Amino acid sequence: MTQTTNREIIEFWRDKPAPLLPILHNFHDRDGFISDEVMRQVSVGLKIPLAELFGTVTFYHHFSRMPPGQDAPRVCTGPVCLLQGSKEILNQLEKDGAIPMPCAGRCDDTVPVLKKDQVLTGLDPTTLSIRPSPLPEPNPGGIEECIFASIRETNQSSLQGYKKSGGYQGIGKIVKGMKSAEVIDLISQSQLAGRGGAGFPTGLKWKAVAEAENDPKTVVCNADEGEPGCFKDRAILDYDPHAVIEGMIIAAYATGATRGFIYLRYEYPDTFKVLKCAIAEARNAGLLGGRILDQDFSFEIYLRRGAGAYICGEEGALLNSLEGKRPFPRNRPPYPVTHGFENLPTAVNNVETLAAVPPIVNRGAEWYQNLGVNGHAGTKIISLSGDIRKPGNYEVPIGLPLKTLLYDWASGPLTGRSIQAVTMAGVSGGFLAGEDLDITLDDPTIKSKESYLGSGGIIVFDDSRDMVEIAQYIMKFYAEESCGKCFPCRIGTQRLVERLEGKTGPKEVDLWLEEVEDIGQTMQAISACGLGISAPLITESLIRYFPDQVTRHVESGKS
C-alpha cells in the first residue's frame, strides 16, 4: 500500500478546525517521530514560523524528534506508580530505551507502560499486558448515582446500548419543546458546577456564552485529565462516551454553539478509539451535523488528541493548544466565555460535568439537587488510589464523610497498616492528615482545612511512607510540568524540589521553614495560573501535619 505523502497529510487537515495537532499525530504515528523535514513542511503548509512551531512541538512530552521515538517504552512515574515500584520497571526496560512519563491516569491499575499506541500494565516488565480500563464498581452504600447509573449496562459504550438505557432522550426533549434559555435555567436550578476542579456554576457559564456577541460559538470538552491520582474521565469516556456527546449537544443548543471539540489526553489511546467510533455513530444517526432531529439546529464535534502536557488541563492553555500555539495559560480577563477558541465565545466544560447534563434534563433539577446530603447538591466522582484495599472510581453524594469512603466503601488501608495522610484534588489540594480526615466531601468543609476537593482525586498514604519523600515526588512533578511562562512558578517549584531533596537550603530548621514559606507565598501571590498557586500547598501541608518528619529531614544533614 502506498504511504501517504507529507503533502497529502498537510493538505487533508489544513482547512479543518484545529489542524496542527492531528497533522503532527499523523506524522508521529507514521514515522515514530517528527523529523526536521516534516517540521519545515508543516511550517510552510500552515504558515507557522519554524521557530514558533519548534517551540510548540518540543513543549509536549510525547512528540519525539528522533528515533527510537514511539518505539521507546514510556513508564509512568506518577506518585502512585512510584510507590508500586515503577522506577525498578523503568530501570529494567532501560535496554529498550525506556523513558519516564508523568502520571498516565491508570492509578487504579498500576504500572502503565506506553508502547507505541498501546497501554500495558503490570508490576513486572516481563509480564506486562493489555487490560481494559477498570469498570467502576457499584458503590457499597447502595446510594443512587447520576453519572454511573447506567455505566455498567451491557454494551453501554455503543449507540444502541446507550439508547437502551434512555440515552439521547434529553436531546429530543429540549430541541422539540424547550428554548435555550429554559435549558440554561434548568441547569442553573440543578446547581451543577464544574467537576474539573474550579467548581464554577455550569448554568452561569452557559448563560454568559449564550449572551456573548460574535459567532461561531464553541463547546469544548476538557478531557485532558493530567492531574496525578485522577482517572474518572477515562472511565466515563471508555464506558459511556455517548453521555458526554449528548451533554455537549445539549450545551450547544443552550449556548448557540455550532462546533465542539473533545480535547483528549495523549495517554488514553484506547479511549481515543472509543470516542472516534461513538462520534461516528452519533453523526450517522443524525444526532450531529446539520438539522439535528430535523430541527433548525446544527452542531459538529471534532476529536483532538493532546500530546502530553499537564498544563493543558488549564482552559487557556488547552485553547492555545487547540489553536496550534504553544500551550501557555492565557491572562484573564478576558475569559473564554467571550474570548475563547479563536477569540470567540466558548464554553469549556469537564467530562464529568457534561456527563451529568443528560440525566438532569431527563429527571429534573430537584432530583439532581437531592442526590447530595446535608444540604449539598449533586454527586462527585472520586478517583481513589494509593495505599487502599479497593482503589477505583466512586460516585459519592456531595457531603459524604471522607472516612465512610475510605473505610466502608474502599475497605480501609492495607493489612497491618494505618492511614497516615491523603492528598486532595489529585495532588493540587495538598495533604490532609490526623483529625482533619474527619471531614465531609464538600468544598466548604475541605476549604476550611486549607485544601479543596477540585477534580476529585484522592491518594492514600499509609504509615510506612516517608511524607517528605512523597512531597518531593509531587514537587518534582510540578517542576517538570511548569510551563515556564512565569518565573515564580518556574523557579519556585525547582527551589522547593531542592529543599525537599536536601540539595540546597539552610541547615537550621527555623531558617529552612522560613525560606520554604517565603517561596510558597511568592508563588501563590504572583503565579500566572493554578499550578504555581497549588504547588506550595504540598509544602505548607507537609509542614503543618508532619513537623517531626520535616525536622528530621533538615537536621539529618540532607539539606
Secondary structure, DSSP 8 states (H G I E B T S, - for coil): -----HHHHHHHHHTSSS-HHHHHHHHHHHHSS--HHHHHHHHHHHT--HHHHHHHHTTSSS--SSTTGGGS-EEE-SHHHHHTTHHHHHHHTGGGT-EEES--S-TTS--EEEETTEEEE-SSTTS-B----------TT----STTSSTTSTTTTSHHHHHHTTTTHHHHHHHHH--HHHHHHHHHHHT-B-SSSS--BHHHHHHHHHH--SS-EEEEEEE---STT--HHHHHHHH-HHHHHHHHHHHHHHHTEEEEEEEE-TT-HHHHHHHHHHHHHHHHTTSSBSSGGGSS--BEEEEEE--S-GGGGSHHHHHHHHTTS------SSS-HHHH-GGGS-EEEEEHHHHHHHHHHHHH-HHHHHTTSSTT--SEEEEEEEES-SS-EEEEEETT-BHHIIIIIIS--SSTT--EEEEESTTTTT-EEEGGGGS-BSSHHHHHTTT---TT-EEEEEETTS-HHHHHHHHHHHHHHH--SSSHHHHHHHHHHHHHHHTSSS-SSHHHHHHHHHHHHHHHHHH-SSHHHHHHHHHHHHHHHH-HHHHHHHIIIII-
